[in-house]
Amino acid sequence: MDGGVVAERRAAERQRPEDAGWQRDAVLRPGRLVEVRNLSWRGALVASGTRMLPGSRAELHLWRQSHRRVRRGTIVRCIVCSLAPLRYEGAVAFDDDGPEERREGSA
C-alpha cells in the first residue's frame, strides 16, 4: 500500500446479473440452487445454503429469458456469510474466457 491507495486486483469488471440480463437464481452443479451476487466473464460470486468445497469442479447454469448458458469452472473460495439462516458465499473461476464471452457481456 502506497500512501493509502490500494490497487484494483480484479482481473475483470463485475456486475449484478440483472444488469447483464441474467436471472439472479441459478444452479451450481452438482445440484445446488444458488443466488448469483455478481459475475464477470472470468467468474461469479454466488450464495447458497450449501457449503462449496474450494478446489472442486462445478458448472454454473445461468438463465436469460429462454436462453441457458453453462459455464464450467472451479470453486476457488467459500466463506460463511450468514449464521441465521446459515448461508455460504463462494467464488467460481470459469475455465474459458474467450473473446466471445467478453463481447456478449458478463457470463
N, C-alpha and C positions, 0 to 999 in steps of 0.2 A: 504494500500500500504506500503510495507516494502522495503526501500532502492531503490525505483523506479521500482521495479519488480511487474508486475501485473499477478496474477494467471489466467490461462485459465479457463473460466467459461462455455465453450461449453461442452455439455454432449456427443456429437458425432462429429466425423470428417466430415467436409463439403467438397463438391467438385462440380465442374461445371457439369451440366447434361450430356454434351457430353463426359466428361471423364469417365462417368459411362455407356455410351451407350444410354442415353436417349435423345430425341429431346428437344430443348430449348423451343419450343412452347407447351403449354398445355392448358387445360380447367379447370377452377375452378368453380365447380357447386355451386350455381345455376347460370349458363350461362355467364361467362366472360372469354375471352381469356386472358391468362397471359404469361409472359416470365419467365421461371424458371432461377433465378440467381445462386442459389446453393441449394444443398439438401444433406440430410443425412438420415439415417434410422429412425431418430426421427422427422424430419420436413423439411420444404422447405422455401426458401426466394423467393418470386415472385413479379413481377412488372406488373402493369395494368393501363389502362386509367380510370378504375372504382374503386371507393373507396371500401375498405373492412372493414367491421364492426367488431372490436375486440369482442370476445365472441361468435360470430356466428359460426354455424356449416357449414362445407364445405367438398366437395370431390374434390381432385386433380386428374385429369385424365392425366396420362403420357403415352407417346408412345415410343417404341423402335422397329424399323422396323415394323413388322406386329403385334407386341405384345402390348397390352394395359394393364396398371395397374392402379387401382383406389385405392387411399389412402384417408381414411376419417380422419377428424381432426377438429380442432378449430382454427379460426383466433386469434392469440394472440397479434398482434400489426399491425398498419398501419400508415405510415407517407407519407407526400408529398415528393417525391424525385426529381420532376422537375415541374417548373411552365409553361414553354413554350416548348413543349406542357405539359399540366397538366398530371402528372403521379404519381402513388402511389406505394409504396413498402410495402408489407405485409409479415408477417411470419405465416406459418401454422404449428401447432404442431400436429403430427399424433397420432391417438388413439392407434394403435397397434405398438409394437416394438419387435415382436417375434424374436427368433434367426434365423429363415429362412430369414428374411429381412436382417440381418447383413451378413449372408453367401453369399447372392446373390449380395452384393454391395448396394450402396445407392438407396433409393426409395423403 
